[in-house]
Amino acid sequence: MNDFAGMEELMEDFLTEASDLLSDVDSKLMGLEKTPHDRDLLNVIFRGFHTIKGGAGFLNATELVTLCHLTENLFDKLRNGELSLNAELMDTIFAATGEVRQMFGYLSQNRQPEAAPPHLIAALHAALQKTENSGQTTEKARETAAAMPQPSVTSPQSPDGPDWNVLYQAVVGGGAPAPVPVIPATVPAQPALAPLAERRAADATAQKTNPGRRESDGAGGKDNTIRVDTDRLDQVLNLSGEIGLTKNRLTHLRTDILQGRSDAVTLRALDESVSQLDMLVVNLQNAVMKTRMQPIGRLFNKYPRLARDLARQLGKDVELVLSGEETEIDKTMIEDLNDPLVHLIRNAVDHGVEDPAQRAAAGKTAKSLVRLGARQEGDHILITIVDDGKGMRPDVIRNKAIEKGLIGPDSASSLDDEQSLALILLPGFSTKDEISSVSGRGVGMDVVKTNIEKLNGTILITSEPGRGSTFTISLPLTLAILPVLLLRLCNQSFAVPLSLVREILSISPDELQQVSGKATIVVRGEVLPVLPLARLIGWDATETPEVGVLMQVGAHSFILSADGFAGHDDVVIKSLDTFRPKGVAGVTMSSEGEIVLILDVKELLDEVRGYSA
């Protein structure tokens, strides 16, 4: 059933804009909780609900309009000083934004949203009736209200008048039809919202009886659209135009050469045009790839609300601190990262940080900090989740894994601390003895590992008992234009990221020294291990390596030896979606038409730990 027949395109535009507005509102609400008297934040949130209400009114989504109207009125009283913000009121507001997002899920299926839960509507009405000074607005509040700009469009739908004309013109560039009046909900005032845990239990029951109401429903499915800065598109357009002019020049020169002209002037013009085309194509490749890159902050901004709600449910005081939001990553990767990051943040709040009493006993501040950050390091994106909680002990993890039958005692005894901590990524592993609505079933962390590996990434866990834990996700730039060094091995070319290369050396047999059974070379007083590329990828060496590449991967330096090298190039990585051998990040094609494997050096090193030459 389609409740919005003929309006599908407008609906898609509305959901795109409204979802971004709601995400911004959620982000501003987190800031408002810290600074409840910030008038600028109150105004921004008020305008967000007002705009969403206007679009919903144009689409005749009556229940969404009713909910947004009540919430908008609540913020009108807050910004005019008629109400004071407290924890109970914030719970009501967050519940309203959560319900708005669920209503977006209905709209994405072209269905009219169901009415908001009666207890939520009652809580909003009750909050609106609680005004300071017995409902009389203070002189300062009246002055503030008078200074606020009045809406230019009014309608029977609400006293404020939603911006239907403004929103409609922004979407389709035309005039808006007359809005359909909406009758406000008339639910009698009831006690304020139930405690958060009780509401979540009620939501879970409602979800079982009505599968259509899914908390994960957003603007519907996987978003196949992308927002691109117009400056980047202008750059692509300009480069395309210049390439067209260069192509015309080359066509003219080709005609001259075919007609027998091969003098120095013609050949020099040909060389200049080819060089110009080469530069323009490289610039165009870079510009096109940048159109797919999005700041990871668009994903990160969802999580402070998640951490806040879960912490309140568990009786903890947790703040999620973001950093590196401007780090750019491929849009498709951003979408696939959502589930792993949700699991890790929930894990940090539930398992990682202690409750206030435990923190006080340990001499820590009552508020816990969980830090979520991102940065680019070479050809990888690193995402870190750090908490200041109780940390993890490798011996406890090992014993728990043995107790649950996930590994045997002999295998456990051979694991180092890093490998022991990685046991929490196994399916069925959990340190909780009791199952709750949040954790204890042993699912979640194995999902994180599986999803990260699908992105050709890795996850590293470090922890210090009593101080906290760090989860580091490393993701390759699989869709970026990557500078690489081309190495030759048995007449086959391999590429390694140029960002890892420090120096290219020649290798002679008399320079090789054996240290603890491993081949090494001394480079400016530093003893470095030598790893043959053939052994690294599992080939049998047929020639004596003559070239060494001094590489730096993280804190480790080593020399990668090969038969020779064929220069460097900027390549576009083509991902191997259906079949990806270990240690291969992707493939590209050389200028001679040869397929070249791009090596994931970090993964190859992990595969050959303990290798002895």
Secondary structure, 3 states (H helix, E strand, C coil): CCCCCCCHHHHHHHHHHHHHHHHHHHHHHHHHHHCCCCHHHHHHHHHHHHHHHHHHHHCCCHHHHHHHHHHHHHHHHHHCCCCCCCHHHHHHHHHHHHHHHHHHHHHHCCCCCCCCCHHHHHHHHHHHHCCCCCCCCCHHHHHHHHHCCCCCCCECCECCCCCHHHHHHHHHCCCCCCCCCCCCCCCCCCCCCCCHHHHHHHHHHHHHHCCCCCCCCCCCCCCCCCCCCHHHHHHHHHHHHHHHHHHHHHHHHHHHHHCCCCCHHHHHHHHHHHHHHHHHHHHHHHHHHHHHEEECHHHHCCHHHHHHHHHHHHCCCEEEEEECCCCEEEHHHHHHHHHHHHHHHHHHHHHHCCCHHHHHHCCCCCCEEEEEEEEEECCEEEEEEEECCCCCCHHHHHHHHHHCCCCCHHHHHCCCHHHHHHHHHCCCCCCCCCCCCCCCCCCCHHHHHHHHHHCCCEEEEEEECCCEEEEEEEEECCCCEEEEEEEEECCEEEEEEHHHEEEEEECCHHHCEEECCEEEEEECCEEEEEEEHHHHCCCCCCCCCCEEEEEEECCEEEEEEECEEEEEEEEECECCCCCCCCCEEEEEECCCCCEEEEECHHHHHHHCCCCCC
